[in-house]
């Protein structure tokens, strides 16, 4: 990797562009790092690499296709993705890494996280409210919440 590498995600949720090897390493650590990343496991597989040649003698253009699977530490959700990467290589070092992927997978991951967190918060609020009610009302409220949770969670396929 070149020290001045440029990494771009044109279809990322915020259209990220990172410049510099150290900045890219920090970004990758945040997501897929073994110690501090957001995934408890992360695998890249089905890697296919295609040399495309280049317009300039000293620059090579390479395309790579790959698939990934990761398990989010916080909630156990499985995140799967397919990537196509465009790489510019000069003197054996990557100077540009442009990564294309399906942003819908990221949106689903984000949506699953938000739904799970909302359900957790709602459960916490309902538990407090149930504790304040008379025993017969508490049972009715708990039944209502369980019905809501089963209906809400069961009606969505991700």
C-alpha positions, -999 to +999 in steps of 0.1 A: +000+000+000+014+034-009+017+060+019-005+084-001-031+058-010-067+070-018-095+048-007-130+055-020-165+039-013-187+056-039-218+036-028-210+038+009-237+054+031-217+086+033-196+082+002-164+079+021-130+090+007-099+084+029-064+096+020-032+082+034-021+048+046-024+055+083-060+069+079-070+039+059-056+015+085-075+033+112-108+031+092-102-006+085-094-012+122-127+004+132-147-020+111-128-053+107-099-050+132-095-081+154-093-061+187-114-030+182-135-038+151-173-040+151-173-077+141-166-107+162-156-126+130-149-114+095-142-136+065-134-126+029-137-154+004-143-162-033-116-137-042-111-133-080-085-109-094-083-096-129-054-076-144-068-050-167-036-034-179-033+003-179-029+033-201+004+042-185+035+020-185+042+024-148+006+019-137-013-013-135-051-015-131-065-045-113-101-055-106-110-078-078-143-095-068-148-109-034-175-119-009-175-113+028-193-124+059-191-108+094-209-113+127-216-080+145-202-081+181-229-061+197-260-080+184-249-111+166-263-101+132-247-116+102-236-091+076-229-104+041-216-084+012-201-088-023-175-063-035-158-052-066-126-033-061-107-012-086-070-009-078-044+013-093-009-001-086+023+017-092+057+001-085+039-027-067+020-004-043-017+003-043-023+040-049-060+039-054-085+015-040-121+021-050-146-003-035-180-009-049-207-028-029-244-030-024-254-002+001-288-020+008-269-046+028-255-018+050-289-002+053-304-036+064-276-040+090-282-005+103-320-011+103-316-044+122-294-027+148-319+002+152-349-022+155-331-044+180-321-013+201-356+001+199-370-032+211-345-033+239-354+003+250-391-004+247-387-035+268-368-016+294-396+011+296-423-015+297-406-034+325-405-003+346-441+005+339-452-031+346-434-030+379-454+000+389-488-016+381-509-039+402-501-077+396-531-084+374-523-053+352-487-064+351-496-097+336-519-081+310-492-056+300-466-083+298-489-104+275-495-073+254-458-067+250-450-103+242-478-102+215-464-070+201-428-083+201-438-115+183-459-097+158-434-070+151-403-091+150-420-121+133-434-100+105-401-089+092-377-110+071-342-097+067 
